[in-house]
């Protein structure tokens, strides 16, 4: 028991959570005050002043414990709390901006709040001896300005506008925050060396990126809070008599922050690539597609569905816009040679085949062949670059499928797609030397004669004029011969023999039908058998004259004696064995 009590005391002594407890109790006190007073009776200047005074006191404590105590562990907590209080001060100004009708007073409030946060931050950094570069400070002040400017700009009293326009203004807040994230790219690329000798014992990347992690969380919460303050669709309280139960039905949905989260992932990716952390870069590429479900406008209420419909009708569906952003993200990753970026780019491009500007439900999926063709071309480029035969073949199938849907339903559509796959198979089989390429050679060597048979014999090509069919078979035969000479393949010579046989059969059939129509069937039949018999007789005579190899016919002989004209001598030349004595 005593040991447990000692460990608890040690944890409290080491982590000192009382700064966080104090700050959260202060924020809770402000929130409770808003719940007890009438909205018109709330003196927001007092509330803002209380938060500012507490923030100043917290800053002084932080400077003191670092300057004269060297307690950096507690100072880290104080700096994070200061950042939180800066944001709380900006949020406390929402009601002031809502109630104000004077642009002068609003501008003064905006300037005072922003100046106060800036001065306190600079004093804390200087007082504690913390050194941060401009690549870090400039984005921080930009985010701080965004938090103060947004409620001033959204105030319906200061900037009268329709409710529809106000909703668009609120929607733009996280999008602007996403753009501000990109201002951190120089700091991310400089890496740990840029933050070396910063005057603190804190290690990188905990310092200073934890602070921007807090800002990222604040952007998400602030985006939702703005819809509560300026875009209410009903009463603020579910029970006005007891002032309990805040109505949460707003236009906000996760697609509001999806671009901002993608910008954060881009920063993480750049940091991973700058420091050669391939594992982290790979994880980022795998996580990025999870933003697509966030972009889907699910669980819509009356308010959110109406605004989601306006977004879809004005600039395009949310999932479609997110898909375009992911394509740009993976395209940048491909340019930066990030792992898996090419596959991500390919997959997102393929999704564009079914996701369009009007895709908001499962019933609104579309079929667009151009993205499929583009994805196939990209996959082919990757396959050619890596000399990977299966990827090239898959790309060919994808492109061919896209072409199939892109071409109207004419007769030549099937012919074009069929020969595109055949031509690609021939070219790939000739140019590569892997197992797939060798298999393709065997397949195409059989494929070409089959194509010749289909075009010449089957009823499928009956509408094609006969001279064109003969020309097609001749081209197939020439292709087999060229392939056989290029790769010195016996299988292609076999394909050439098969194709020429089909061609010969075609000419023979044509000649037979032509001659039959002229002299009659019986005469032509007898003539054909006559020619056949003549060929057999000539071959026998050629064999007897030793013009043909003896093995061609000797193997057919079934008699015990030698083949006529090729007697076997009683004694082999060079034999030294004596003759056997007679009985």
Secondary structure, 3 states (H helix, E strand, C coil): CHHHHHHHHHHHHHHCCHHHHHHHHHHHHHHHHHHHCCHHHCCHHHHHHHHHHHHHHHHHHHHHHHHCCCCHHHHHHHHHHHHHHHHHHHHHCHHHHHHCCCHHHHHHHHHHHHHHHHHHHHHHHHHHCCCCCHHHHHHHHHHHHHHHHHHHHHCCCCCCCCHHHHHHHHHHHHHHHHHHHHHHHHHHHHHHHHHCCCCCCCCCCHHHHHHHHHHHHHHHHHHHHHHHHHCCCCCCEEECCCCEEECCCCCCCCHHHHHHHHHHHHHHHHHHHHCCCHHHHHHHHHHHCCHHHHHCCCCCCHHHHHHHHHHHHHCCCHHHHHHHHHHHHHHHHHHCCCCCHHHHHHHHHHHCCCCCCCCCCHHHCCCCHHHHHHHHHHHHHHHHHHCCHHHHHHHHHHHHHHHHHHCCCCCHHHHHHHHHHHHHHHHHHHHCCCHHHHHHHHHHHHHHHHHHHHHHCCHHHCCCCHHHHHHHHHHHHHHHHHHHHHHCCHHHHHHHHHHHHHHHHHHHHHHHHHHHHHHCHHHHHHHHHHHHHHHHHHHHHHHHCCCCCCHHHHCCCCCCCCCCCCCCCCCCCCCCCCCCCCC
